[in-house]
Amino acid sequence: RLDADIIAGTYEGIDQVIRTKKSLGRVGTVVIDEVHMLEDAERGHRLAGLIARLRNAAPEAQFIFLSATVGNPGALARRLDVALVEYEVRPVPIERHLIFSAGKEKRKLLRELAAQAERLTSSTGYHGQTIIFTNSRKNCYNLAQAIPGAAAYHAGLQYPERKRIEELFGQGKIRTVVTTAALAAGVDFPASQVVFESLAMGINWLNVHEFNQMLGRAGRPGYHDLGLVYILAEPGRRFSSGRGESEDEVALALLHGAMEDVAPEFSDEQQQEEVLANAVAARSRQELERLHHLTLGLDDLDSTLRSLERGGLIRGFEPTRLGAAAAAHFLTPDQADIIARMIGKGRSALEVAVELEGFEALYLKFAEHISTKLRMQISQRAMHGSFLDLLSSSDINQLERKIQRYCLDFIRDFLRCSCKESPYCGCVQKSISLSILDLRAEGNSPEEIINSFSDRYGMYAYQGDLINYLDQMVRYLEAIESVAGVLEKPEVAAEAKQWKRRIEGE
């Protein structure tokens, strides 16, 4: 409730209140946690905009910005116009250990380190527990199976399963968790030990900031006397087709590297989104200019306003009805334009929604088998070029009948477009997304949808990914309904509302 004494929310949740011109009431203190997220490629601009709009909405409030990983705290404090309070003493000291290892030796070390941590008891009576970071979900499961009593944890798990693992770990009933960057921040796991099985997340090396965020999970006040960090670097290991530094070189650079500065730079589209949101919050040109000055990472105001005016989102310095709808639903200018154009062309609400975002997290159950059979590397991702190329080649005839049937059914159901760029035109992904939404509208649960794709195409998805996608579709349909109302297309608005209810299961 917005009249509560304390409101805790995500950056976007609080900002949505401001963007829709609701009141947060009389605000006395604002605490922004993890302010280094200003550097985040996806959410940084929204945090910068939120900070500015909160300062404008509550000019007398005390603002407290928190972070453990800012390379330029003095400069950032000056830019935010706040006093700097530095506290460099860590309540639980950390020891860092670098071990060069590979293959079976690394698996053996992981088992030994996890067992060693479990044997230790702190002065407060807690046994040691371990978080192991690796670079992929597949590795999460492979490593968890190789370590007695370990559990795999990643963003693709549905919420109840993640919560169950968090609670069991907190109770000491799970001693080891193997995870991706999903556990780098935001989840309070009382681990005494962090082990880096890999220094990459996906195919990209960690930077110093990410590395320190992750190792900072080791050692919790009240639980442990000492935090232990082990880096198991593999000499010569490279990612991104062998380009760049090897893992042993990266390990040394991370251990000795200085924390990156927080000096955000945003794309033109991200800047336009924040200027539009500022225009919604501002009551005058003067107030808009003040908001612009308060928002980190913005360039020239007038040029951004001209771009927004060309898109029909701003008139002068005031948002149009379309602009206000776009800001309220966190649409980029391009997304607002796509919605308006597609509605104008008579496209359905669902077609517009999947144009904004398709479901990508679909995986092949038989990828390794095909790779071995054909002696070529086939990605596990169903949307990857290696699999799409296979579908249009004669190599498919060398596969077992069951796998051939999976592939032929996939071709028949999703590769039906006549685009010149097919199958790289995006139609495959849109067709899959529409199929998922149709199954959901028929009353199928996320688990049943996944089982359907497994039985017919030999593919799988994680429930957490699918639930997140369905939730995002609901958000987009709400935006489409709002924009359709502005464009005086009541039939599209009604259709979007109906699909939203069906996806929500109402």
N, C-alpha and C positions, 0 to 999 in steps of 0.2 A: 504494500500500500504506500502511496506517495505521501501520506500524512504520518508515516511511522517516524519514530525518533531517529532511527538509523536505517539508511537504505543501502544495501549492498547490491551491486549490479555489474554486468559487463560494460565495457566501453560503449558498445552499440546500444545496449539496453537503456542506459542513462541518456545517451545522445538522442535516442528516438523520442524521449519525452520532450526534449527541447525542440527537435525538428518538427514535432506536431503541435508546437505552441502550448503544451501543457505546463503546469507550474510544479516545480520541485519544492515549493514552499520557502520558508525562511532557512537558508542553509548557513550553518555556522562554520563547519569544517569540511573540507574535501580532501580525501586521501586517494592519490593515484598510485596504485601498486604497479611494479614492473615498468617504470617509466622508460626504460631502455627500449620498450616495444615501439617507440617512435621510429626506430630503424627497421621495423618489420615491413617487408615488401608489400604485404596485403593489408595489414591493419594500421600501419604507422600513421598514414594520413588521417585516418578517422580518430586516432587518439589525439593527434595534434589539433584537429578541429574541435574535438570534445573539450579539451583543456581550455581553448580560447572561448568557446561558447559558455562554459561553466563560469569562467572568470568574468565574462560579461554579464551573466545572469545573477551571479552572487559576488559582486565586487568587494563586499566587506568580509567575505569568508576567509578563513585561514586555509592555505593550500599546502599540503605535505606530499612531496614526491619521493617515492621509495625505489631503490634499486641497489643490487649488490654488484652489478657489472656495467659500470659506466666508465669509459676511459678518460673522459674529460669532464669530471664533475663540476669543476669551477666554471668552465665555459658554459656548460649546460645550465648551471644555476643562474649565471648572468643573463642567459637568453630567456630563461623563464622568470627572471626578476624575483628571485627568492634567495634567502640566506642558505649557505652551504653548511651542512653538519656532516662531518666525516667521522666514521668510526671504523677503524681498520683492524680492531682486535676481534678475531673470530672466537665465539664462545667455545667451540669445540675445534681444536687444531686439526689440521689435515696433513697427512704424509702422502707424498706422491712417489710412485714406483714405476719405472719404465722397464719392461721386459720384452725382448725380441723373441717372437715365437711364430710358428705357423703350423697348419694342418692338425694332425692328431696330437701333437705336443700342446697346441693351444687348447684343445678340448680337455686334455688331461689337466692342464693348469687351471682351467675354469672350475673343474670339479674339485680340485685341491683347495683353491682359494675360497670357494663357497663353503666347503667342509671346515676349513680353518676358521672362517668367520663365525660359524655356528658354534664352534667349541669355545669361543671367547665369551666371557661374561663381564659386563661393565660394573662399575662401582654401584650403580643403581639397580643392578640385578637383571639387566636385559642381555639376552644372547645376541650375538652379531647376526646381521642379515645383509643380503647382497642384492644390489641392482646391477645387472649386466646390460650394457648398451650395445646393440648391434645395428646393422644398416638396412635390414629388411624384415618384413613380417615373416617371410619364409624362414629366415635364420632364427627368428624368435622361437618358432616351433621346433626347429631342428636342435637348437641348443637346449631348450627346455626339456626335450626328451632325453638328452644326453646327460643331464645333471639331476641327480636324485632330488625329488621334492620341489623342483622348480616349476614355475608357471609362466606362460607366455602372456604378454600384455601389450596391446597396441590399440590405435584409434579405431580399427575396424571392428573391434568387439562391441557388442551392444551394451548399453549402459548398465543393466543389472549384472552382467558378467564382470565388467570392469569394477563395479562397486563391490562385488563379492570378493574379488582378488585384493582390492584395497583393504577391506575389512579384515580378511584373513591374515594379510601381511601385517597389519597394525596389531593384531592379536598374537603375532608370533607363530601362527599356525602354518604359514608359508615362509620359508627362510630365504628363498631366492626368486627374483622376478627377472625375466629376460624381456627387454623392451626396446622399442625404437625411440625416436625423439618424442614420442607421445608422453614420456615421463620426464622430459627435460625440465619442465616447470609446471606449476599449477596443481600438482598432486602431492600431498604430504605423506610420503613413505618414510618411516623412521629407519633408514638403512645406515648401517655402520660402515659399509663398504660399497664403493662403486668400481666396476670393472669395465673398461672399454675393450670389447672384443674387436671393434672396428672404430676407426676415427672418421668414418664417413656416415652421412645420412643419405640414403639413396645412392647416387653416384657422385655426390659432391662432398669434398672435405669439410669438416667442421672449421669454423673460424674461432678465434680466441674467445670471443664473447659466448658463443654456444658451448664451447668446451668448458668454460668456467661455470656456466649455468648448470651443466650436467654433473660435473664433479662436485659442485656444491651440495648435491643431495647426500653426500657422505658425512655422517656425524650429526646427530641431533641433540640440542641441549636437553638435559633431563634424561636422555636415553644412553648416550655414549660418552666415553672419555676421550676418544680419538676417532677421527675419520680416516679411512684408508682408501687410496685411489691407486688402481693398477691399470696401466696402459699396456695392452698386449699387441704391440705393433709388429706387423709382418714386413720384414725387409723386402724391398722391391715391389710390394703390392701397389697397384695403381688402379684408378678408375677412369671413366671417360675415355675409353679406347686407348688407354696407356699414356695419355697425355698428362703433363704436370708432374708434381713431386710424388715420390714414393711415400708409403705410410711411415717408414722410419724417419724420413726427413720431416714429414708433417708433425710427427710426435715431438721432435726436438723444437720445431718452430712454435708449437702450441705451448709447450712448457716454458719457453723463454720469451714468448711474444707479449707485447703490450696490449692491453685491452683496447678494442676499437673505440673511436670517438662516436658519440651520438650526435650526428649532424645530418638530420634527414633531408633528403632530396626526393621530391615526388614527381611523378609523371604529369604531363599536361592534363590528362583525364582525371587523375586523382586530385589535382589542384582545382579543377572545375567542380568536382563533387563538393569539395569543402567550401569553395566560394559560394556555391549555390545554397548549401546548408547555412552558411553565414548570412546570406541574403534573407533567408526565411526567418532567422533569429533577429536580424537587425530591424530597427524601427525608423532609421534614417540613413542617408548616405554617410553622414559623419560616424554613426555607430558601425556601419559596414566597414569603413576604413579602419576604425579602431580594432574590430574583429580581425581584419586582414593582418594588421600589425601583430596582433597577439598569436596568430596561427603560425607555428614554425613551418618552414619549408615552402612557403608560397612566394611566387614571383610577382610580376606586375599585375595589379588589380584590374586596370582598364582593359588590357588585352584579354584577360580571362573573361571579363564581363561581355566583351564583344563576341567571343566564341560561344558563350552561353546564349547570347541574344540571337545569334545565327541559328542555334538549335531550337529556338522557340521556348527556352526555359527561363529567360530573364527579359524584362522590358525596362530599359534604363538601369536601375539598380534593384528593382523589385521583381520577385519571382512571379512568373505566370502561373496559372492554375496547373498546367502540366509540370512546371518546375517545382511547385510545392508538392505535387504528388510524387515526383521523382525523388525529392529530398526525403520525404517521409518514409519512403520504402528503400532508401539507400541504393538507388539506381545510379549507375554511371550515366553520363550524357549519351553515350553510345547505346546503352541498354534502353534508355527512354526513347531514343530514336527508333530502335528496332521494334519496340512494342507499338509505337504510334504508326510506323510504316506498315507493319504486318496486319494490324487491325484495319488500316485503311485499304489494304488489298483483299480484305475479306477472309483472312486466315483465322482458324479457330483458336480459342484461348489456349488449348493444349499444344497446338503447333507453335504458338508464340513462346510458351514456357520452355519447351525442349530446344527451341532456337537459342534461348538465353543460356541454357546449360543442359548438356546431355550426361547420361550416366557412363562413366569411364571405368569404374573399378570392377570389371568383369574379367575373370581369370580362366585359363584353360587347365582342366584337370590332367590332360594328357600331353602337356608341352614337353616334358622331359622324355617321354616315350617317343614322340615324333622326332625330337632332336637326335636321339640315339639311332632310331631306325633310318632316318634320311641323312645322317651325318651332317646336319646343319643346325645352327642355333635358332630355335624357335622360342620367342618370348612367351612368358606365362600370360601376358596381357592380351586379351582377345582383340583389342583395338590396335595392337602393334603392327607395324608394316610387315614384319616377318610372317605373321600368321595370315594377314590379308593377301600377301603375295602368294603364299602356299595355296590358298583357295582358288586362285586363277591359274595354277600350274598343273602339269600332268603328274607331278610328284605325289599328288593326293592318291593316285591309283596304287601306289606302293604300300599304302597303309592298310591295317586290318579293317575288315568290313564294318565293325562297330564304330571305329573312328571315322571311316568314310561316311557312314550314315550321319554321324554328328555334324560333320562338315557340310554335307549336302543339304541337310535340314537348315543349317545356318544360312547357307547361300540362298536357298529357296525363300526363306522368311525375311532376310534382311538385305540381300544384295540384288535389289530389283530395280534400282534407278538407272536412268540412261545418261547420267552426267558424264562428260568427257573425262573428268578426273576420277571417276569411280575406280576403286573403292575408297579413294582418299578425299572425297567431296564432303564428307560429314554425314551423308545420308544413312550410312550403316548405324552410326551412333544414335541418330535421331530415331530411326526405326526401332532400335533396341529400347530406347527410352520410352517411346510411345507404347511398346509392348508391355514394359514394366508397369506403366501407369494404368493401362487397360486391365492388367491382372489385378492390380490393387483396387481399381474401381469395381471389379467383380466380387470383391470381398476377400481376396487372398491376403494372408498375412505375409510379412517380409520373409519369414522362413519358407512359406509355401511358394512364394515367387522364386526364391533361390532354388528350391527343389525342382520347380518346373524347368528352369534353365539347365539344371544338372541332368535331369532325365532326358531332355530333348536335344541338348547341344553339348553335353559333357563339360559344362562350364559352372563356375561357382562365384559367389560373392560373399563378402562378410556382412553380417546383419547390421553392424554399426554403420558401415558405409551406405548401405541401402536405406536405412532409417534416416540418416542425415540427408540423403538425396531427396527422399520423399518430403522431408521437412522443408528443404529448400524449395521444392516445387510448390508447396503450400504458400511459402513467402512470395514466390514469383506470381502465383495466381492472385494473391491479394493485391500485388502491385498492378497486375493486368486489369483487375476489376476496377481499381481506382483510376487508372489511366483511361480505360474505356468509358468511365463515367464522365471524365473531363471532355472526352471526344464525342460525347453524346451518342454512344453506341451501347444502349441498354441491353441488347441481346447478348453482346460479348461479355458485358459485366455480369449478367445473370449466368452465362455459361461458365465463366471463371469461378463464380461463387459456388456453383453446383459441383464442379470438379474438385474444388478445394474440400468440400464436405465429404465427397466420396473418397478422396485420398486420406482424409483424416479418419475415415471409417464411421462417419455419422449416418 
